[in-house]
Amino acid sequence: MPLSVEYQDDDVVVTSRNPLKGLLPLASEEEDVELSLDKETAELLMSALLEFIMAGEGGDMPKISIGRR
């Protein structure tokens, strides 16, 4: 059964800068876990989160905008 976790507004712990690697702490009722990140995984996660945010409607419309010059 999948473990349901929540983001607790923690910072990513950078464990290496070259290559870029880190840990994102997440919490559940059963245990705390850390999501391992590298540059590619972080970029994919940001893309997925941006798609999620942009799907909001009504009162959940995104408050961010991406401008182009």
N, C-alpha and C positions, 0 to 999 in steps of 0.2 A: 504494500500500500504506500502511495507517495506521502512524503512528509510535507505538511503545509507549513511554510515559514513566512515571516514578515520582515520587511526592511525596517530598522529601528533608527533611522536618521544618523547612522554612523558613517565615518569617513572610510574610504578605501585605505587599507594599510599597504603601503608600497613596500614590497619585499626585494625588488630589484629594479634598477632604472635602465639597465642595458644588459639583457633584454628586459623590457618593461613587464613586470609581474606584480600582482598584488592579491589581497584577500578582502572580500566584502563580508563583514559579519551580518548574519541573519539570525532571527530568533523564532523558536516554536515553543509550544507548551511542553514538549518532551525534552528538547535539547537545543542548544545553540549550535549553529553550523557556520562555516565560512565558505563562500563561493570563491573559488580560485579564478583569477583573471589574468589574461595576457592581453597584449595590445589588440590582437585580432578579435578575441572574445569580447572585450570591452566595446569595441566599435560595433560589433553585431548586436550587443545588448542595447547600446544607445540607439541604434536604428530601430530595433523592435519597440523600445519604449517610446520613441518619437511617433511611430505609427500608431501605437496605443493612444497616446495623448491626442493626436490629431483626429481620432475617431470620435471624440466627445461631441455631444450636441447639447443645445439649450444651455442650462446652467453649468454643464460640464464641458463647454467649449474651451479649447486651449487658451491660456492667457499669454502664451508666447507667440512670437511671429518670427519668421525667417525672412529677412529682407535681402534683396539683391540690388546691386548698384549697376 
